[in-house]
């Protein structure tokens, strides 16, 4: 049976298992100041994307999917979840710092 993936808002503490091997370019420096959306399999975090609201801007932060679950469309779903959540937040600009791995997603969307 295929793993069932559940998506939900989660805490900073819940995303910490992704640090290290899965997120070597992601510093997780925003702590509890960001809002995180996690992807979970059997209550184990396998991916996350986050955002911070700064006056009239929204910064995308801490996007990562576990190495074992990449190339399965999880990041695309996390991206759409985040976009749904921010669409009703008044803001003029969205921005992020990106790696080579994710730059195409930011440009495309």
TORTOR-114757 format. One record per residue (C-alpha): z, x, y; residue in one letter. Coordinates in steps of 0.5 Angstrom, whole numbers, plus 500, padded with zeros to 3 digits. Layout:
<rs>
zz Z&xx X&yy Y&r a
...
</rs>
This chain:
<rs>
zz 500&xx 500&yy 500&r x
zz 498&xx 503&yy 507&r x
zz 504&xx 504&yy 512&r x
zz 506&xx 499&yy 516&r x
zz 506&xx 501&yy 523&r x
zz 510&xx 498&yy 528&r x
zz 510&xx 499&yy 536&r x
zz 516&xx 498&yy 541&r x
zz 519&xx 501&yy 547&r x
zz 524&xx 506&yy 545&r x
zz 529&xx 511&yy 547&r x
zz 529&xx 518&yy 549&r x
zz 534&xx 520&yy 543&r x
zz 529&xx 516&yy 538&r x
zz 523&xx 521&yy 540&r x
zz 526&xx 527&yy 540&r x
zz 524&xx 528&yy 532&r x
zz 517&xx 529&yy 535&r x
zz 519&xx 535&yy 539&r x
zz 517&xx 542&yy 536&r x
zz 512&xx 542&yy 530&r x
zz 508&xx 535&yy 533&r x
zz 509&xx 536&yy 540&r x
zz 509&xx 544&yy 542&r x
zz 505&xx 542&yy 548&r x
zz 510&xx 537&yy 550&r x
zz 516&xx 539&yy 553&r x
zz 520&xx 532&yy 553&r x
zz 523&xx 534&yy 560&r x
zz 523&xx 527&yy 563&r x
zz 529&xx 525&yy 559&r x
zz 532&xx 518&yy 560&r x
zz 528&xx 517&yy 567&r x
zz 521&xx 515&yy 563&r x
zz 520&xx 509&yy 559&r x
zz 517&xx 510&yy 552&r x
zz 513&xx 506&yy 547&r x
zz 514&xx 509&yy 540&r x
zz 510&xx 508&yy 534&r x
zz 514&xx 507&yy 527&r x
zz 513&xx 507&yy 520&r x
zz 519&xx 505&yy 516&r x
zz 524&xx 506&yy 522&r x
zz 521&xx 514&yy 523&r x
zz 518&xx 515&yy 529&r x
zz 511&xx 518&yy 528&r x
zz 508&xx 517&yy 536&r x
zz 510&xx 516&yy 543&r x
zz 507&xx 515&yy 550&r x
zz 511&xx 514&yy 556&r x
zz 511&xx 513&yy 563&r x
zz 515&xx 514&yy 570&r x
zz 514&xx 509&yy 576&r x
zz 514&xx 513&yy 582&r x
zz 514&xx 509&yy 588&r x
zz 506&xx 507&yy 588&r x
zz 504&xx 511&yy 583&r x
zz 505&xx 511&yy 575&r x
zz 505&xx 518&yy 571&r x
zz 503&xx 518&yy 564&r x
zz 508&xx 523&yy 560&r x
zz 510&xx 525&yy 553&r x
zz 504&xx 523&yy 549&r x
zz 504&xx 525&yy 542&r x
zz 503&xx 523&yy 535&r x
zz 505&xx 527&yy 529&r x
zz 501&xx 531&yy 526&r x
zz 501&xx 527&yy 519&r x
zz 498&xx 521&yy 523&r x
zz 493&xx 524&yy 527&r x
zz 486&xx 521&yy 527&r x
zz 488&xx 514&yy 525&r x
zz 488&xx 511&yy 532&r x
zz 495&xx 511&yy 533&r x
zz 494&xx 514&yy 540&r x
zz 489&xx 509&yy 542&r x
zz 494&xx 503&yy 540&r x
zz 500&xx 507&yy 544&r x
zz 495&xx 508&yy 550&r x
zz 493&xx 500&yy 550&r x
zz 500&xx 498&yy 549&r x
zz 502&xx 502&yy 555&r x
zz 496&xx 500&yy 559&r x
zz 499&xx 493&yy 558&r x
zz 506&xx 494&yy 560&r x
zz 504&xx 497&yy 567&r x
zz 498&xx 492&yy 569&r x
zz 503&xx 488&yy 573&r x
zz 507&xx 494&yy 576&r x
zz 504&xx 494&yy 583&r x
zz 501&xx 501&yy 584&r x
zz 495&xx 505&yy 587&r x
zz 495&xx 511&yy 582&r x
zz 496&xx 513&yy 575&r x
zz 496&xx 520&yy 573&r x
zz 498&xx 525&yy 568&r x
zz 497&xx 532&yy 566&r x
zz 493&xx 533&yy 560&r x
zz 491&xx 538&yy 554&r x
zz 485&xx 539&yy 551&r x
zz 486&xx 535&yy 546&r x
zz 487&xx 529&yy 550&r x
zz 483&xx 530&yy 556&r x
zz 477&xx 526&yy 553&r x
zz 482&xx 520&yy 553&r x
zz 484&xx 520&yy 560&r x
zz 477&xx 521&yy 563&r x
zz 474&xx 515&yy 558&r x
zz 480&xx 510&yy 560&r x
</rs>
